[in-house]
Amino acid sequence: MASDQVARRVFVGLILLSIFLLCLVIRPFAEAFFLAAVLAGTFHGLHTRLKRRLRGHGTVSAGLIVTGILLALLLPLGGLTAFVVAEVSEGARFVTQTAQQEGMEGLVSKLPSGIQHPVSKLIERLPLEQAELDKKLQEQVTTQGGTAAKAVTGAVAATGTLILQTTMMLIALFFFLTDGERLVQWIESVSPLRRGQTQELLREFRSTSVSVLVSTIATAGVQAGAALIGFLIVGVPAPLFFAGLTFFLALIPAVGAAVVVLFAAGLMFLSGHPWAALFLAIWGVVVVGLVDNVVKPLLARKGMNQHGAIVFFALLGGLAAFGAVGLLLGPLIVAFFLSVVRIYERDYGRPNARLGDPATPGGPLPSGGQPVVLTTESGAPIEDADTPSNH
């Protein structure tokens, strides 16, 4: 008997060791796998309907969903990136040509009229001659090319990492969609919980993740719409571009949507519109920046069946503890805790915990204080089985 206990303990140790090694293997792509699981739960219903229409071809259905998500990511990002690259390249070429051909005076003359005078006064106070200042400017323009190249290289490296993580996420999403049902059945079979409890927890996970994901995208859309209204009011150039940029940055908690509005306000100030810049800055902080804290908990609570305050603090706590992915992890952890407590109270709670339910035997009497009398369809009372019959 002792040998069986030793073997069991050794085997438990092997299981723990295998779990630790498995965590090391999936750690580099943990966020990608987590997001893939969230998206798989979100698109499970759509996958089921497509699979039914395609006569059971789950692989084709999963491929169509993954392709649609890929296009939804690439097309807007590609358009924004192309616009930014074109504008930055044109601006850098303009500054370089103006500095080389016309010097500092020519560059200052191209600035907005509102800031030409302060910049000219600042240049006059510099202890350099005009020729020497032009020479320094041209040297800086030339030497900054290397710095810009390094910055571009770093951006390309970061973009490569993002592309790799996105690729892993899409691959994992494809297999979660095609083999998700078998995976859930396997988890149910090896789980030490009672039958049905594991699937109940997984359903709670899917419901919460869908609610948070949908509320995040919807909130970003609301913020982008509010920002677009502000851009149109003050006449910001290329308002649709700035609104699109606001939408994408609203999905990044560390940046936020208000940054784009404040940047546009700075551009309006430099272009000689101080009052428009002040209005846009206030609009960005008060309306665009704070609407996130109101809309997202209201939208997320509908699918989570939780109080709005709990959702609000779960979002902020998850963000503070885990970073951007904490916007999903925070509500999931809270939902997991509440689900475990509910299941334990329901399935393992003390029998007298249910005595408060009038529908259970031994429960309290209804509000009238009279016992419930069961009757037949004709209205005659039904005699209790324990009561001796008069017949």
Salt bridges, closest charged atoms under 4 A:
GLU90 OE1 - ARG93 NH2 2.33
ASP179 OD1 - ARG182 NH2 2.35
GLU200 OE2 - ARG342 NH2 3.54
GLU200 OE1 - ARG346 NH2 2.92
GLU204 OE1 - ARG342 NH2 3.96
ASP292 OD1 - LYS296 NZ 3.55
ASP347 OD1 - ARG346 NE 2.84
